[in-house]
């Protein structure tokens, strides 16, 4: 399960129920930064079987002390890296492929724009968007996927219902 840019409590008091439900059933939860409050990190740690997270540009103090700028993990043979910012969208694939040569999937955030592309050479770039701050998108999003046998499959972007 992939998420980013949750911005709790600035953009929402809590995460959508559907996202918490996905977190609780996932084998691995990836958060690509901009938590904003260490209390949310505490909740993720308590409700996740395994959490891989990084800090974002809006994360300071305890979040930067507890989280790295870049996280790496291998899950079922898939080499994953997580970072908050990748820079401008122009040239992103080439730039990220050069920076992360030994990576199969790069999960990133910052823009709040869902993204799924593959760089020449095979690096897959995924931005789950934001579940709480959709900006110019039609709805908030998060991603579920299956890592198995060295492949990332069944990548699904889930729309988050608007807050009522």
Secondary structure, 3 states (H helix, E strand, C coil): CEECCCCECCCECCCCHHHHHHHHHCCCEEECCCCECHHHHHHHHHHCCCEEEECCCCCCCHHHHHCECEEEEEECCEEEEEECCCCCCCCHHHHHHHHCCCCCEEEECCCCCCEEEECCCCCEEEECCCCCCCCCCCCEEEEEEEEECCEEEEEEEEEECCCC
